[in-house]
Amino acid sequence: MESNQIQAMTETFEGHAQQTENGIEYWLARDLQHLLGYTEWRNFLKIIEKAETACDVSGQRASDHFVDVNKMVELGSGS
């Protein structure tokens, strides 16, 4: 992979970062899913589960790095 490709990918990922009120960056899994080329959520969910297991195995608490978030979707009726 060339340097300019890596730079472009980094900018794409950074462009999708969210930020808390305290300035902490985070990414939503649904955004990462598409950035990493997964078209189906169920396939990407397996990757998230593997990453959580890797955290646990390395002595890190997955709950410190992965938070369940439900994103609200606006309905056509506006409710």
C-alpha positions in Angstrom: 0.0 0.0 0.0 1.4 3.4 -1.0 1.9 6.3 1.4 -0.8 8.4 -0.3 -3.3 5.6 0.0 -2.6 5.3 3.7 -2.9 9.1 4.1 -6.3 9.1 2.2 -7.6 6.2 4.4 -6.5 8.0 7.6 -8.2 11.2 6.5 -11.4 9.2 5.7 -11.4 7.5 9.2 -10.6 10.8 11.0 -13.4 12.5 9.0 -15.9 10.1 10.6 -14.8 10.5 14.1 -17.4 11.7 16.6 -16.4 13.7 19.7 -17.8 13.9 23.2 -18.4 17.1 25.1 -15.0 16.5 26.8 -13.2 16.2 23.4 -12.8 12.5 23.4 -12.9 11.0 20.0 -14.9 7.9 19.2 -16.3 6.1 16.1 -19.7 4.5 15.6 -19.6 0.9 14.5 -22.1 1.5 11.7 -19.7 4.1 10.2 -16.7 1.8 10.6 -18.7 -1.0 9.0 -18.9 0.8 5.7 -15.4 2.3 5.8 -14.0 -1.2 6.2 -16.1 -2.6 3.3 -18.6 -4.7 5.2 -22.0 -4.5 3.5 -23.9 -6.5 6.1 -24.1 -5.7 9.8 -24.2 -9.3 10.9 -20.7 -10.0 9.3 -19.2 -6.8 10.9 -20.7 -7.8 14.3 -18.5 -10.9 14.2 -15.5 -8.7 13.9 -16.5 -6.5 16.8 -17.0 -9.6 18.9 -13.5 -10.8 18.0 -12.0 -7.4 18.9 -13.8 -7.5 22.3 -12.4 -11.0 22.9 -8.9 -9.7 22.0 -9.3 -6.9 24.6 -10.2 -9.4 27.2 -7.4 -11.8 26.4 -4.8 -8.9 26.5 -5.9 -8.0 30.0 -8.0 -5.0 28.9 -11.7 -4.8 29.8 -13.7 -4.7 26.6 -16.3 -2.5 28.3 -13.6 0.2 28.6 -13.2 0.3 24.8 -16.6 -0.8 23.4 -19.9 0.8 24.4 -23.3 -0.3 23.2 -25.0 2.7 21.5 -28.3 2.7 19.8 -28.6 5.4 17.1 -32.1 6.9 16.8 -33.5 7.0 13.3 -35.9 9.7 12.3 -39.2 8.1 11.1 -41.1 9.5 8.1 -43.9 10.5 10.4 -41.4 12.6 12.5 -42.2 10.6 15.6 
